[in-house]
Amino acid sequence: MRRFRRPCWFGAMLTIAGILALAASTHLFAQQANAPAFVIVERLSTTGPESIQEQYGKVSREIVAKFGGRYLARSQHNVLLEGDTGTPCCIAILSFPSVAAAKSWFDSPENQDAAKIRRSGATFRIISVEGQP
């Protein structure tokens, strides 16, 4: 009779471990889904008049808001605290409710049309950063 108890105990332990692993992964996925996203927009070089970027700024606010985003910061007065690559002239930080919302904003036809304005006067680096839930 002992021969049957050990395999049953081992099987039960494997089942419990599997349930715990599933619960942990589901919890982590739920946290990631609820995590905000921050988008950092850095102007690398200016290739046209500043009025182009001002025009883009007016158009982009409505598009960002449509996807649940908002501007947290937007500055041409930045201070380099560490590093030696030079201080970027212009940086914007946007907040979105999730990484999916940030990606939807970026990929949207509205944003891609507005991006043509942005790109006609400068080059940029745009990074999405997952926030803490």
C-alpha positions in Angstrom: 0.0 0.0 0.0 2.9 2.4 0.6 3.9 2.1 -3.0 0.6 3.9 -4.0 0.9 6.7 -1.5 4.3 8.0 -2.6 3.3 8.5 -6.3 0.0 10.1 -5.1 1.9 12.5 -2.8 4.4 13.4 -5.5 1.6 14.0 -8.0 -0.3 16.2 -5.5 2.9 18.2 -4.9 3.4 18.7 -8.6 -0.2 19.8 -9.0 0.1 22.3 -6.2 3.4 23.6 -7.6 1.7 24.1 -11.0 -1.2 25.9 -9.5 1.1 28.2 -7.6 3.2 28.9 -10.7 0.0 29.7 -12.7 -1.3 32.0 -10.0 2.1 33.8 -9.8 2.3 34.3 -13.6 -1.4 35.5 -13.7 -0.6 38.0 -10.9 2.5 39.3 -12.7 0.6 39.6 -16.0 -2.2 41.5 -14.2 0.3 43.8 -12.7 1.9 44.5 -16.1 -1.5 45.1 -17.7 -2.2 47.7 -14.9 1.3 49.3 -15.1 1.4 52.8 -16.5 3.7 53.7 -19.4 5.9 56.7 -19.8 7.0 57.9 -23.2 10.2 59.9 -23.5 10.5 62.0 -26.6 14.0 63.5 -27.3 14.8 65.8 -30.1 18.2 64.8 -31.5 18.6 67.4 -34.1 16.7 70.3 -35.6 16.5 70.5 -39.4 13.8 73.1 -39.9 12.3 76.2 -38.3 11.0 76.0 -34.7 7.5 76.8 -35.9 7.2 73.3 -37.3 7.6 71.8 -33.8 5.2 74.4 -32.4 2.7 73.2 -35.0 3.3 69.6 -34.1 2.8 70.4 -30.4 -0.6 71.8 -31.0 -1.7 68.9 -33.1 -0.2 66.2 -30.8 -1.9 67.2 -27.6 -5.4 66.1 -28.8 -4.0 62.8 -30.2 -2.2 62.0 -27.0 -5.3 62.7 -24.9 -7.5 60.5 -27.2 -5.4 57.5 -26.1 -5.5 58.4 -22.4 -2.2 60.1 -22.3 -1.0 63.4 -21.0 2.1 65.5 -21.1 4.0 65.5 -17.8 6.9 67.6 -18.9 8.0 69.4 -22.0 11.1 71.5 -22.0 13.8 73.2 -24.0 15.7 74.0 -20.8 17.4 70.7 -19.8 20.3 70.1 -17.5 22.7 67.2 -18.0 23.3 65.6 -14.6 25.5 62.7 -15.7 27.2 61.6 -18.9 29.1 63.2 -21.7 26.9 63.0 -24.8 25.6 66.5 -24.4 22.3 67.9 -23.2 19.4 67.2 -25.5 17.8 70.5 -26.6 14.2 69.3 -26.2 12.5 66.6 -24.2 8.9 65.7 -23.5 7.6 63.1 -21.1 4.2 61.6 -21.6 2.2 59.4 -19.4 -0.2 56.7 -20.6 -2.4 54.3 -18.5 -0.6 51.3 -20.0 2.1 50.1 -22.4 -0.7 49.0 -24.7 -2.2 52.5 -24.7 1.2 54.1 -25.5 1.7 51.7 -28.3 -1.8 52.3 -29.7 -1.2 56.0 -29.6 2.2 55.7 -31.4 0.9 53.3 -34.0 -2.4 55.2 -34.6 -3.0 56.8 -38.1 -3.6 60.1 -36.4 -0.2 60.1 -34.7 1.6 58.8 -37.8 0.1 61.7 -39.8 1.2 64.2 -37.1 4.6 62.5 -37.0 5.1 63.7 -40.6 5.0 67.2 -39.3 7.4 66.5 -36.5 9.8 64.7 -38.7 9.8 67.5 -41.3 11.7 69.8 -38.9 13.8 67.5 -36.7 15.0 64.0 -35.8 13.8 62.3 -32.7 14.3 59.3 -30.4 11.1 58.1 -28.8 11.2 55.5 -26.0 8.3 53.8 -24.1 9.2 52.9 -20.5 7.0 50.6 -18.4 6.1 52.2 -15.1 5.4 50.6 -11.7 1.9 49.5 -11.0 
